[in-house]
Amino acid sequence: MPAMPSKYGLFTPVVTLMPGAHGAWEKDATIADIGAVARAADRLGYNYLTCSEHIGIPSEQALRRGARYYDPLSVFGYLSAITTNIRFATYVLVLGYSHPLEIAKRYGTLDVVSGGRLVLGVGVGSLKPEFDLLGLGGSEFEQRGTRGDDALRALRASLGRHLPEYHGPHYTFKGLTLDPCATRQDVPLWIGGSSARSLRRAVELADGWAPFGGIDALAAMIAKAKEFPSWHERQKPLEIVLRNEQQLDPIDRPEQTAEEIRRIFRAGATLINVTLPSASCANYIEQLEALAALDV
């Protein structure tokens, strides 16, 4: 089967179990199952796989946010060795949990290992108990927006540079060597979050916006953002990465799936972060094949 146009990425099964949004088989699935999905997605021409970052979820939040979060570096390091073209998108890293140079070094190494297939999805975070766990409560939590903006600028000054230098209000460094560093200085930076501020942050400081939320509300925010002078001052278009709101089922409901995909693109998406129903790993791969064959 020929590879499809790379307009779909995958909200990778197994690595994150969102309540009500995963198959029962994912609970006991293994890294071999994740690898089988990655190989199939790579073969079919999907754009990217995702993996989120959380160090620990407060127990009272687990029912809403899910409790399972595989570590992106471990997952993507493995998957990069068994795939060829598919990209690896953190969805998302919390900027405040690590110094920008830590991110540049660790994920720059992943970019080298994967042959330049890294996408850094980042956000400012919202779980104060997790910040507190890491000793980042108080003013660091309250200032996470402005610190996040500074971290983005520091990242852009560091990725793909052996001798990074940056001087900002929260982060400053020079005289350090990063070896290895990312293969590129223009590693794509995507901003997570669903607020108007996150979209402005993406427009002004990043390459893409990858929000959560309802399609209609996000479409209205995108339309509003196009009124920003900064939208028109960009050197290249902003990548808009939206998730399907209605369930996609290309095997049993191909027409409804095609219409939902068209609706998401009409809302302003340039990429769709796909979630799919499945009864097993094999069934998930069948869904990938059916979506790849769907004429939209």
Phi, psi and omega in degrees: 000130180292151178293140180275164173304138189277069178253358180242135167243172185243130163285094195305128177293162173079314189290334176223128181251095178277133182305128178075005186232023179219157177282152180301328182296335185293333184301320183250014180290162185243174176297332176296323177294317177300318179297320178297318177297315181298316179299317180295315180298321178296314180299323185274355175089019177296153190283315186202163168246151179248160167204133183266168177237122163214136180278318177201133179264125174307134187304324181288346178264350188297324181294333180267319186259347187087154183254340184266127174216101174297153177282126184299319182299316180296314182295310185289328175300317177294311185293329180295334181281344185242009177229173185237315190241330187296143182271167182235114186247120172288131190220068002225166166279144175269116188301321185290347183281345184217148172295143179307325179290329174298314179296315181299321181285310184293312182278337170296321175297318176299321178299321176294311182300322184271359181074038175079037184248019183276138165236124181264101170270127186225160176209171183270348177086160181215350184271095182301320179301328178287320173301315180299320179304323183269007181073029184242027179282194177064228187294329180295322176290315182295329182261018187297334178292307180291324176295322178296319177299317179293322178297322177298316178295322178293322177298314180297330178280352187247324185297131179075014181236126178287331181236073183289149176216134180206143178224108181224181183291334182244332182231135176212137180196153172193170177072023178240147177251130173252114180214110007279163170238171181304155182287345185222150173277344183252039172309127182299133175248120176250143180256126174271180182104164183232017180266162175298326179295322179295324178292318176299320178300317179296315181298318187274331192231356190224189183251344183202164176235125183232077187271167163261158173132174180289145186298316183297315179296319179292323178298319178296321178294320179295316178300319178294321182295332180291351175273349180291137171303324182296333177299318184274348178272352181297147178279337176216155184299150177282131173285130178246114187248104182249153178261150174293133181271319175268149183296132173268132178217077187294342178283305187265339182223063185296322182292316178295323178297316179298320180292321177296320178297315178298322179298320181293319178292324177297329179290346178122001181294143167254339175221150176242128177271099195277136165243143186225141174285148180197150179259348181195171176299316180298319179293323176300316180295324174298321177296320176300317180294320180293320178293321179297328181274350186288132179270106181244000000 
